[in-house]
């Protein structure tokens, strides 16, 4: 099988060479087509960090194995890592964190064994990067959480947990505060959980989750989270097992999947042949398992674990009383230990299975849309207004546009209600949102909204607006803090 390989920036080429050398020594039946991605491609003028030929090769092959990559700072370009994941809809970021012999942590010294899998939604959330300055002082970002995107990653997490033989799957969220966005994610989790009665499914608020992870990580098994929270929590979990140098990462999609090191490019040690290739190797082993090469993955992983258990280490970890080795020697030690098994937690032998490549010959973009029989109505509109006036002045301006059908309900500043009730101690910025609702939830037409916008715009500066939607009797908007 042929896969695409992007060597990466900084230490990327040398650790990729080490890993592919290990795979070749293990006679793993893969061939590699190197593609052009990374900082040097940005520097040549490709704004997405990859050449058109690289993009086409990856889409033809369906598998990308990549080293760490750097995004140029201050040039207005977006991360090639995030761009790749989003472009090819690799919606599930699967990261496994396990106690490794020879990698000392506070938990390994205490005899606490960690075996955690974090599944992070990979496409949506604030990583859509849709941001605007509403005023010179107020920036806003749109946070996208969709039913279709949530279902993709959550169903993957349940299927993976079932195959893993997990005892528990947990949804981490902040639905107590973000009731619509995280609330939708949790709602989908609970719906899908009903299809897997053999798994214990529960949920936990993300800040409580972080506290419990750093005190009792062994209580958890599989955790699924939204994008930003999953990003933070997965790096937290890397710290529990020794750092990002021991954290593999798989980005799984229906058509294309990416396996990568998640640590940085370490330019300060690039070219010195002293980098630790373990993270990239573990990511490569996840790739082998994805491709059905279970026997080879187990053999190489047991050799890695035996090597670590033997005390062989690069300079970034391990027993400091034992001299460290360079990248080449570390990789060769793993090769020399093929056939060996560690004393602690050896990986069990598993049979290979036939990998069925995804059909990458799409002719149109897949649409994640759900038909609803609930009646949809617009029952109001939030106007975001730029002003340095006091709330009562804003209320007087908006009050001129109240009718028998439309009423002014609340005015907020930074999400806190400042009219009709509020506190003189609430600090204000120069942007309010003013909520108009219809009487008795009467439907509001697009023409009526435009007329209200046009009338209000004569008296103030409107930065933006949002419709107040309802489906049946369910509100599609949040209440203001204090409302």
C-alpha positions in Angstrom: 0.0 0.0 0.0 1.2 3.5 -0.8 0.7 6.3 1.6 1.6 10.0 1.5 4.4 11.2 3.8 5.1 14.8 4.8 8.4 15.0 6.7 7.6 18.3 8.5 9.7 21.2 9.7 12.5 21.4 12.2 13.2 18.0 13.7 10.5 16.5 11.4 12.7 15.1 8.7 15.1 13.3 11.1 12.4 11.7 13.3 10.4 10.7 10.1 13.6 9.1 8.7 14.0 7.2 12.0 10.4 5.9 12.0 10.4 4.8 8.4 13.7 3.1 9.0 12.1 1.1 11.8 9.1 0.3 9.6 11.4 -0.9 6.8 13.4 -3.0 9.1 10.1 -4.6 10.3 9.3 -5.3 6.6 6.0 -3.4 6.9 4.3 -3.6 3.5 4.1 0.2 2.8 5.6 2.4 0.2 5.8 6.2 0.6 5.2 9.2 -1.6 6.7 12.3 -0.1 4.6 15.4 -0.5 5.5 19.1 0.0 3.9 20.6 3.1 5.1 22.9 5.9 6.7 26.3 6.6 9.0 26.3 3.6 5.9 25.8 1.4 4.3 28.8 3.0 7.4 30.7 2.3 7.1 29.9 -1.4 3.7 31.6 -1.5 1.3 28.7 -0.9 -1.1 30.2 1.6 -2.4 26.8 2.8 1.0 25.3 3.5 0.8 22.6 0.8 1.3 22.5 -2.9 -1.6 21.6 -5.2 0.3 18.4 -6.2 0.6 17.5 -2.5 -3.2 18.0 -1.9 -4.0 15.9 -4.9 -1.7 13.1 -3.9 -3.1 12.9 -0.4 -6.7 12.9 -1.8 -5.7 10.1 -4.1 -4.1 7.9 -1.5 -6.3 8.7 1.5 -3.6 8.3 4.2 -1.2 11.1 5.3 1.7 10.4 7.7 3.2 13.7 8.8 5.9 15.1 11.0 5.5 18.3 13.1 4.9 21.5 11.1 5.4 25.2 11.8 3.0 27.9 10.7 4.8 31.2 10.0 4.0 33.8 12.6 2.6 37.2 11.8 1.8 36.5 8.1 -1.9 36.2 8.3 -1.8 32.5 7.4 -3.6 29.7 9.2 -2.1 26.6 10.7 -1.3 23.9 8.0 -2.2 21.3 10.7 -5.7 22.7 11.3 -6.2 23.4 7.6 -5.4 19.8 6.7 -7.7 18.4 9.3 -10.6 20.6 8.3 -10.1 20.4 4.5 -10.4 16.6 4.5 -12.9 16.4 7.4 -10.9 14.3 9.7 -13.5 14.9 12.3 -12.1 12.6 15.1 -8.8 13.4 16.8 -8.0 10.1 18.6 -5.1 10.4 21.1 -4.1 7.6 23.4 -2.2 8.2 26.7 -0.6 5.2 28.4 1.9 4.7 31.2 5.2 3.7 29.6 7.9 1.8 31.5 11.1 3.9 31.5 9.2 7.2 31.4 8.9 8.3 34.9 5.9 10.4 36.0 4.4 11.1 39.4 1.8 8.5 38.6 4.1 5.8 37.5 6.2 6.3 40.6 2.9 6.0 42.7 2.0 2.8 40.8 -1.1 4.4 39.1 -1.5 2.9 35.6 -2.9 5.3 33.0 -4.8 4.1 29.9 -6.8 7.0 28.6 -8.2 7.8 25.1 -9.2 11.4 24.4 -11.5 11.8 21.3 -11.6 15.4 20.3 -14.0 16.9 17.7 -11.6 18.2 15.1 -13.5 20.5 12.7 -15.9 22.9 14.4 -16.0 25.0 17.6 -13.9 28.2 17.6 -11.5 26.5 15.2 -13.7 27.7 12.4 -11.7 30.9 12.9 -14.7 33.1 12.1 -13.9 36.3 14.0 -14.9 39.9 13.6 -14.2 43.2 15.4 -17.7 44.5 16.1 -16.1 47.8 17.4 -12.5 48.9 17.9 -12.8 47.5 21.4 -14.9 44.4 20.9 -13.9 41.2 19.1 -16.3 38.3 18.6 -15.8 34.7 17.5 -18.5 32.4 16.2 -18.5 29.0 17.8 -19.9 26.3 15.5 -21.3 23.2 17.1 -23.5 21.2 14.7 -25.7 18.2 15.1 -24.0 16.4 12.1 -20.5 17.2 13.2 -21.2 16.1 16.8 -22.8 12.9 15.7 -19.8 12.0 13.5 -17.2 12.3 16.3 -19.4 10.9 19.1 -20.4 7.9 17.1 -16.7 7.3 16.3 -15.9 7.5 20.0 -18.6 4.9 20.9 -17.5 2.5 18.2 -13.8 2.9 19.2 -14.7 2.4 22.8 -16.7 -0.8 21.9 -13.8 -2.2 20.0 -11.3 -1.3 22.7 -13.4 -3.1 25.3 -13.7 0.1 27.3 -15.5 0.1 30.6 -16.6 3.7 30.5 -17.2 6.6 28.0 -17.5 10.1 29.3 -18.6 13.3 27.6 -16.7 16.4 28.8 -18.6 19.6 28.3 -19.5 23.1 29.6 -23.3 22.8 29.0 -24.0 24.4 32.3 -22.8 27.7 30.8 -22.9 27.2 27.0 -26.4 25.7 27.0 -27.0 25.7 23.3 -23.6 24.8 21.9 -22.2 22.4 24.5 -25.9 21.6 25.2 -26.3 20.3 21.6 -23.1 18.2 21.9 -24.3 16.7 25.1 -27.7 16.1 23.7 -26.3 14.1 20.8 -24.0 12.2 23.1 -27.0 11.1 25.2 -29.0 10.1 22.1 -26.2 7.9 20.7 -25.5 6.4 24.2 -28.9 4.7 24.0 -27.6 2.6 21.1 -24.7 1.2 23.2 -26.2 -0.2 26.4 -23.2 -2.3 27.0 -21.1 0.8 27.7 -21.3 2.9 30.8 -21.9 6.4 29.4 -21.8 9.5 31.6 -20.9 13.2 31.4 -18.8 15.7 33.4 -18.2 19.4 33.3 -14.8 20.0 31.8 -13.3 22.0 34.7 -14.3 19.2 37.1 -12.9 16.7 34.5 -9.5 18.5 34.6 -9.3 18.4 38.4 -10.1 14.7 38.5 -7.6 13.9 35.7 -4.7 15.4 37.6 -5.7 13.5 40.8 -7.3 10.2 39.6 -6.7 9.7 35.9 -7.2 6.0 36.3 -10.9 6.5 36.8 -11.4 7.4 33.2 -11.2 5.4 30.0 -12.6 7.1 26.9 -13.5 10.8 26.9 -15.1 12.7 24.0 -15.0 16.5 23.9 -15.6 19.5 21.6 -12.6 20.9 19.8 -11.2 23.6 22.0 -11.8 21.8 25.2 -10.5 18.6 23.7 -7.3 20.4 22.6 -6.6 21.6 26.1 -7.6 18.3 27.9 -5.5 16.2 25.5 -2.4 18.2 26.2 -3.1 18.0 29.9 -3.3 14.2 29.5 0.1 14.2 27.6 1.6 15.8 30.8 0.3 12.9 32.8 2.3 10.3 30.9 5.5 12.2 30.2 4.8 15.0 27.8 4.0 15.5 24.1 7.0 13.4 23.1 4.9 10.3 24.1 1.5 11.4 22.7 0.4 9.8 19.5 -2.3 11.4 17.4 -4.7 10.1 14.8 -7.1 12.3 12.8 -9.8 10.0 11.4 -12.2 10.9 8.6 -14.6 8.9 6.4 -12.3 9.3 3.4 -8.9 10.6 4.5 -7.0 10.1 7.7 -3.9 11.8 9.1 -1.4 10.4 11.6 1.0 12.9 13.0 3.3 14.0 15.8 1.6 16.7 17.9 4.7 18.2 19.5 6.5 21.2 18.1 9.2 21.4 15.5 12.0 22.1 18.1 14.1 24.2 15.7 16.7 24.7 18.4 17.8 21.0 18.1 16.9 20.5 14.4 19.7 18.7 12.5 21.5 17.6 15.6 20.1 14.0 15.5 19.1 14.1 19.2 15.3 14.4 18.9 13.0 11.8 20.4 11.0 10.0 17.7 8.6 8.2 20.1 5.5 10.3 19.5 5.8 10.0 15.7 6.5 6.3 16.0 3.4 5.8 18.3 1.3 7.8 15.7 2.7 5.5 13.0 1.6 2.4 15.0 -1.9 3.9 15.2 -1.7 4.2 11.5 -0.7 0.5 11.1 -3.6 -0.6 13.2 -5.9 1.6 11.1 -4.6 -0.2 8.0 -5.2 -3.6 9.5 -1.5 -4.3 10.1 -2.0 -5.4 13.7 0.7 -8.1 13.9 3.4 -5.7 12.8 2.1 -2.9 15.0 2.2 -5.1 18.1 5.7 -6.4 17.3 7.2 -2.9 16.9 5.3 -1.5 19.9 6.6 -4.3 22.2 10.1 -3.6 20.9 9.6 0.1 21.7 8.3 -0.7 25.2 11.2 -3.1 25.8 13.7 -0.5 24.7 12.1 2.1 27.1 12.0 -0.4 29.9 15.7 -1.2 29.4 16.5 2.4 30.2 17.6 3.4 26.7 16.5 7.0 26.2 17.1 10.3 24.3 18.1 13.4 26.1 14.6 14.7 26.8 13.6 12.0 29.3 14.8 8.9 31.2 17.2 8.1 34.0 19.8 10.9 34.0 22.4 8.5 35.5 22.3 6.5 32.2 23.8 8.4 29.2 21.3 9.4 26.6 21.6 8.2 23.0 20.9 10.0 19.7 17.9 9.6 17.4 19.7 7.0 15.2 20.9 4.9 18.1 17.5 5.0 19.7 15.8 3.8 16.5 18.4 1.1 16.0 17.8 -0.2 19.6 14.2 -0.6 18.8 15.1 -2.6 15.7 17.5 -4.7 17.6 14.7 -5.5 20.1 12.2 -6.9 17.6 10.7 -10.0 19.1 11.2 -8.8 22.7 8.4 -8.0 25.1 8.4 -5.7 28.1 7.8 -7.1 31.5 5.2 -4.5 32.2 2.0 -4.3 30.1 3.2 -6.1 26.9 0.8 -5.6 24.0 -1.1 -8.8 23.1 -0.9 -10.3 19.7 -3.7 -9.5 17.4 -4.4 -10.8 13.9 -4.2 -8.6 10.8 -7.4 -7.7 9.0 -8.1 -6.6 5.4 -8.2 -2.8 5.2 -10.8 -1.5 2.8 -9.8 1.9 1.5 -12.4 4.6 1.5 -13.9 5.7 -1.8 -12.2 9.0 -2.5 -13.9 9.6 -5.8 -16.5 12.1 -4.6 -18.3 14.3 -7.1 -20.0 16.7 -4.6 -19.5 17.8 -1.0 -21.3 15.6 1.6 -24.0 17.6 3.3 -24.7 17.0 7.0 -28.3 18.2 7.2 -31.2 16.8 9.2 -34.8 17.2 8.3 -37.0 18.4 11.1 -40.8 18.3 11.3 -40.9 21.0 14.0 -42.4 24.2 13.0 -39.8 27.0 12.6 -40.6 30.6 13.4 -38.6 33.8 14.0 -39.9 35.5 17.1 -37.4 38.4 17.4 -34.0 39.8 16.7 -30.9 40.8 18.7 -29.3 44.0 17.4 -25.6 44.6 18.3 -25.2 48.3 18.7 -22.0 50.4 19.0 -22.3 53.1 21.6 -20.6 54.7 24.7 -24.0 55.9 26.0 -25.5 54.7 29.3 -28.0 51.8 29.1 -31.0 54.1 29.8 -30.1 56.2 26.7 -29.9 53.0 24.6 -33.3 52.0 25.9 -34.8 55.3 24.9 -33.3 55.0 21.4 -34.6 51.4 21.0 -38.0 52.3 22.7 -38.9 54.5 19.8 -39.2 51.4 17.6 -41.4 49.4 19.8 -44.8 48.5 18.2 -47.9 46.6 19.1 -46.2 43.5 17.7 -42.6 44.1 18.8 -41.3 44.8 22.3 -37.9 45.6 23.7 -37.1 42.9 26.2 -33.5 43.3 27.4 -30.3 45.2 26.8 -27.0 43.5 27.7 -23.4 44.5 27.7 -20.8 41.6 27.4 -23.7 39.2 28.0 -24.8 40.8 31.3 -28.2 42.4 31.5 -28.0 46.2 32.1 -31.7 47.1 31.3 -34.5 47.0 32.4 -32.6 45.9 35.6 -28.9 45.9 36.3 -26.2 47.3 38.5 -24.3 50.6 38.5 -21.2 48.5 39.3 -21.3 46.6 35.9 -18.4 47.8 33.8 -19.4 48.5 30.2 -17.8 48.4 26.8 -18.9 50.2 23.7 -21.2 47.5 22.4 -24.6 46.5 23.5 -27.0 43.9 22.3 -30.6 44.9 22.3 -33.2 42.2 22.2 -36.6 42.7 20.4 -39.2 40.0 20.7 -42.6 39.7 19.3 -45.7 39.7 21.5 -46.9 36.1 22.2 -44.2 34.7 20.0 -45.9 35.9 16.8 -43.8 35.1 13.7 -41.6 37.8 12.4 -41.0 38.0 8.6 -37.7 38.9 6.9 -39.3 42.1 5.6 -40.3 43.1 9.1 -36.8 42.5 10.3 -35.3 44.6 7.5 -37.8 47.4 8.2 -36.8 47.4 11.9 -33.1 47.4 11.0 -33.6 50.3 8.6 -35.5 52.3 11.2 -33.1 51.6 14.1 -30.0 52.3 11.9 -31.1 55.9 11.6 -30.6 56.4 15.3 -27.5 54.3 16.0 -24.7 52.2 14.6 -25.6 48.6 14.2 -22.6 46.2 14.2 -24.4 42.9 13.7 -27.7 41.1 14.3 -28.9 37.6 15.2 -32.4 36.2 14.6 -34.3 34.6 17.5 -35.4 31.3 16.2 -37.9 28.8 17.7 -38.6 25.2 16.6 -42.0 24.2 18.0 -41.8 25.5 21.6 -38.0 25.2 21.9 -36.0 28.5 22.0 -33.0 28.6 19.7 -31.3 31.4 21.7 -29.9 31.9 25.2 -31.1 34.3 27.9 -28.9 37.1 29.0 -27.0 36.8 32.3 -29.4 38.2 34.9 -32.4 38.1 32.6 
